Amino acid sequence: MLELYGSRGCPYTAELRADLEWRRREFREYDVEADPRAFARMVELSGGITVPVLAEDGRLLQIGWNARGCPARPAAARPR
């Protein structure tokens, strides 16, 4: 199963999501800025904090979309 790690505010996450939907690929999406566990898994997979991240079966497939990405912060690090 594909896993998409991204954030609501990142347009590249939205573009990658749209591409996966267009290609009718099944995937599970995680908002790393709202889910600290997903953030930790993304960092473990990718070694960084750039979204989107696409993984399959625990294996990193790509970081970013069309050579672009957004920095992400875990929920605890965002100002309230």
C-alpha positions in Angstrom: 0.0 0.0 0.0 1.3 3.5 -0.9 1.6 6.0 1.9 1.5 9.7 1.3 3.0 11.9 4.0 2.2 15.6 3.5 0.6 18.7 4.9 -2.6 20.6 4.2 -0.7 23.8 3.4 1.7 22.3 0.9 0.5 22.6 -2.8 2.9 19.8 -3.8 1.2 17.4 -1.5 -2.1 18.3 -3.2 -0.5 17.8 -6.7 0.9 14.4 -5.8 -2.5 13.4 -4.2 -4.2 14.5 -7.4 -1.8 12.5 -9.5 -2.3 9.3 -7.5 -6.0 9.7 -7.7 -5.9 10.3 -11.4 -3.8 7.1 -11.8 -6.3 5.3 -9.6 -3.6 4.3 -7.1 -4.8 3.3 -3.7 -3.0 5.1 -0.9 -3.2 6.1 2.7 -2.6 9.8 3.5 -1.1 11.2 6.6 -1.0 14.9 7.6 2.4 15.1 9.3 1.6 18.5 10.8 -1.5 17.1 12.6 -0.2 13.7 13.5 3.1 13.5 15.5 3.4 9.8 14.9 3.1 10.2 11.2 5.7 13.0 11.3 8.1 10.7 13.1 7.6 7.9 10.6 8.2 10.3 7.7 11.4 11.5 9.2 12.5 7.9 9.8 11.7 7.0 6.2 13.1 10.1 4.5 15.7 11.5 6.9 14.2 15.0 6.6 11.2 17.2 7.0 10.3 17.9 3.4 6.8 16.9 2.2 5.4 15.3 0.3 6.9 11.9 0.9 5.7 8.8 -0.9 6.5 5.3 0.5 5.4 1.8 -0.3 5.6 -1.1 2.2 8.0 0.9 4.4 10.3 1.7 1.5 10.9 5.3 0.4 9.8 6.0 -3.2 10.2 9.8 -3.5 10.6 13.0 -1.6 8.8 16.0 -3.1 6.8 16.4 -6.3 8.4 17.5 -9.5 11.6 18.4 -7.6 9.6 20.7 -5.2 8.6 20.3 -1.6 7.5 22.2 1.5 9.1 22.1 5.0 6.8 20.5 7.6 6.7 20.9 11.3 5.1 18.5 13.8 2.0 19.7 15.6 3.9 20.4 18.9 6.3 22.8 17.1 3.7 25.0 15.5 2.7 28.2 17.2 -0.8 28.2 18.7 
